[in-house]
């Protein structure tokens, strides 16, 4: 067993940037039994994002470091540009996000902000609809817990819960960070 840090960069069309895209990343710690053949360890993370992301969201670049912080990376940034689930085509607002909380047993250990997973019609009076929360929780639980999601200090995450409240993740206006990807080939 080896602890690895897996980073995924996403993008979606955004006219305000010179590249025409807005970029963001999510990072995960997971058990990577064989760093030389890490595909199975990371594939379930991909699958979870595919079913909860809207079609306009692309999984753009990835990198994996085993152990975290190690260089060179096992996979250093190769591109996919794979779209989210084609059934999810409703419009969404980039700032409206789902916040998914992680637990080890009954102990809260952190959260992920998931941009591109909440449609405009899935927010009512500041709260996610039950069907939106259930779609996110059910799919991520099914896919993400097929391998051991971990905390940064190597505890096994045992469950997740989608916060009922709709949250905002502000765009990085006025910075170069919003105009370019973070993960790229060296």
C-alpha positions as CSV (number, residue, x, y, z in Angstrom):
1,X,0.0,0.0,0.0
2,X,1.2,3.5,-0.9
3,X,-0.4,6.8,-0.3
4,X,-0.7,8.9,-3.5
5,X,-1.9,12.4,-4.3
6,X,-4.1,12.5,-7.4
7,X,-4.8,15.9,-8.9
8,X,-7.5,16.4,-11.6
9,X,-7.8,19.7,-13.6
10,X,-11.2,20.5,-15.0
11,X,-12.3,23.2,-17.5
12,X,-15.4,24.7,-19.1
13,X,-16.0,27.3,-21.7
14,X,-15.7,30.8,-20.4
15,X,-15.6,33.8,-22.7
16,X,-13.9,36.0,-20.2
17,X,-10.5,34.3,-20.6
18,X,-8.2,34.6,-23.5
19,X,-8.0,30.8,-23.8
20,X,-11.8,30.6,-23.8
21,X,-11.8,28.3,-20.8
22,X,-12.0,28.5,-17.0
23,X,-9.9,26.0,-15.1
24,X,-10.0,24.5,-11.6
25,X,-8.6,21.5,-9.8
26,X,-9.5,18.9,-7.2
27,X,-7.0,16.8,-5.3
28,X,-7.5,13.4,-3.7
29,X,-5.4,11.1,-1.5
30,X,-5.8,7.4,-2.2
31,X,-4.3,4.0,-1.8
32,X,-2.1,3.2,-4.8
33,X,-1.1,-0.4,-4.4
34,X,1.2,-0.4,-7.5
35,X,2.4,3.0,-8.5
36,X,3.8,1.7,-11.8
37,X,0.2,0.5,-12.8
38,X,-2.0,3.1,-11.1
39,X,-4.8,3.1,-13.6
40,X,-7.2,1.0,-11.6
41,X,-6.5,3.1,-8.5
42,X,-7.5,6.3,-10.2
43,X,-10.2,5.1,-12.7
44,X,-13.0,5.2,-10.1
45,X,-12.3,8.9,-9.3
46,X,-12.7,9.6,-13.1
47,X,-15.9,7.5,-13.2
48,X,-17.4,9.4,-10.3
49,X,-16.7,12.8,-11.8
50,X,-18.1,11.6,-15.2
51,X,-21.5,10.8,-13.8
52,X,-21.9,13.9,-11.7
53,X,-20.4,16.6,-14.0
54,X,-22.4,18.3,-16.6
55,X,-21.5,17.8,-20.3
56,X,-19.9,21.3,-20.6
57,X,-17.3,20.3,-17.9
58,X,-14.2,18.6,-19.3
59,X,-11.7,16.5,-17.3
60,X,-8.6,18.2,-18.7
61,X,-5.3,17.1,-17.2
62,X,-4.2,14.8,-14.4
63,X,-1.1,14.1,-12.3
64,X,-0.3,11.5,-9.7
65,X,2.5,11.6,-7.1
66,X,3.4,8.6,-5.0
67,X,4.2,9.5,-2.3
68,X,2.5,12.9,-2.2
69,X,5.0,15.7,-3.0
70,X,7.3,13.2,-4.8
71,X,8.9,14.3,-8.0
72,X,8.9,13.2,-10.7
73,X,5.3,12.4,-10.9
74,X,4.1,8.9,-11.8
75,X,1.7,10.4,-14.4
76,X,2.7,14.0,-15.1
77,X,-0.2,15.7,-16.7
78,X,-1.6,14.0,-19.7
79,X,-4.7,15.4,-21.3
80,X,-8.1,13.9,-21.8
81,X,-10.6,16.7,-22.5
82,X,-13.4,14.1,-21.6
83,X,-16.8,15.6,-21.1
84,X,-19.1,14.9,-18.1
85,X,-22.2,12.8,-18.4
86,X,-24.0,13.6,-21.6
87,X,-27.4,13.3,-19.9
88,X,-26.6,16.3,-17.7
89,X,-27.0,19.2,-20.1
90,X,-29.0,21.8,-18.2
91,X,-27.3,25.1,-17.8
92,X,-25.2,25.6,-14.6
93,X,-23.6,28.7,-13.0
94,X,-19.8,28.3,-12.4
95,X,-20.1,29.8,-8.9
96,X,-22.8,27.4,-7.8
97,X,-21.3,24.3,-6.3
98,X,-22.0,21.2,-4.3
99,X,-20.0,20.8,-1.1
100,X,-19.3,17.1,-0.3
101,X,-18.2,16.3,3.3
102,X,-16.0,13.3,4.1
103,X,-16.0,11.2,7.3
104,X,-13.9,8.6,9.0
105,X,-16.5,6.8,11.0
106,X,-18.5,9.6,12.6
107,X,-15.5,12.1,12.5
108,X,-15.6,14.9,10.0
109,X,-12.3,15.0,8.1
110,X,-12.8,17.4,5.2
111,X,-14.7,18.4,2.1
112,X,-14.5,18.8,-1.7
113,X,-16.0,21.7,-3.6
114,X,-17.5,20.3,-6.8
115,X,-18.0,22.8,-9.6
116,X,-20.1,21.9,-12.6
117,X,-22.3,19.4,-10.8
118,X,-25.4,21.6,-9.9
119,X,-27.8,22.8,-12.5
120,X,-29.7,26.0,-12.4
121,X,-33.0,24.2,-11.7
122,X,-31.5,22.1,-8.9
123,X,-31.3,25.0,-6.5
124,X,-34.5,26.1,-4.7
125,X,-34.4,28.8,-2.1
126,X,-30.7,28.4,-1.6
127,X,-30.8,24.6,-1.1
128,X,-30.0,21.7,-3.5
129,X,-33.0,19.6,-4.5
130,X,-33.2,16.2,-2.9
131,X,-32.8,14.6,-6.4
132,X,-29.6,16.6,-6.9
133,X,-28.1,15.6,-3.5
134,X,-29.1,12.0,-4.0
135,X,-27.6,11.9,-7.5
136,X,-24.3,13.3,-6.2
137,X,-24.1,11.2,-3.0
138,X,-25.2,7.9,-4.6
139,X,-22.9,8.1,-7.6
140,X,-19.8,9.3,-5.7
141,X,-20.3,6.8,-3.0
142,X,-20.6,4.0,-5.6
143,X,-17.5,5.0,-7.6
144,X,-15.2,6.7,-5.2
145,X,-15.4,4.1,-2.5
146,X,-14.3,1.2,-4.8
147,X,-10.8,2.2,-3.8
148,X,-9.6,3.6,-0.5
149,X,-10.0,7.3,-0.4
150,X,-7.7,8.6,2.2
151,X,-7.0,11.8,4.3
152,X,-3.6,13.5,3.9
153,X,-2.6,11.6,7.1
154,X,-3.6,8.3,5.6
155,X,-6.9,7.6,7.4
156,X,-9.4,5.6,5.3
157,X,-12.5,7.8,4.5
158,X,-15.6,5.7,5.1
159,X,-18.5,7.9,4.0
160,X,-19.5,11.2,2.3
161,X,-22.5,13.5,2.5
162,X,-23.6,16.2,0.1
163,X,-24.4,19.4,2.1
164,X,-28.0,20.4,1.4
165,X,-27.1,24.1,1.2
166,X,-26.0,25.4,-2.2
167,X,-22.5,27.0,-1.8
168,X,-20.6,29.5,-3.9
169,X,-17.0,29.1,-5.1
170,X,-16.0,32.5,-6.4
171,X,-14.2,32.9,-9.6
172,X,-10.6,34.2,-9.5
173,X,-11.3,37.5,-11.3
174,X,-8.2,39.7,-11.7
175,X,-5.7,36.9,-11.5
176,X,-3.7,35.1,-14.1
177,X,-4.6,31.8,-12.3
178,X,-8.1,31.8,-13.8
179,X,-6.8,32.2,-17.3
180,X,-4.6,29.1,-17.5
181,X,-4.5,25.6,-16.3
182,X,-2.5,24.6,-13.3
183,X,-1.5,21.1,-14.4
184,X,0.4,21.0,-17.7
185,X,3.3,19.1,-19.2
186,X,6.7,20.2,-17.9
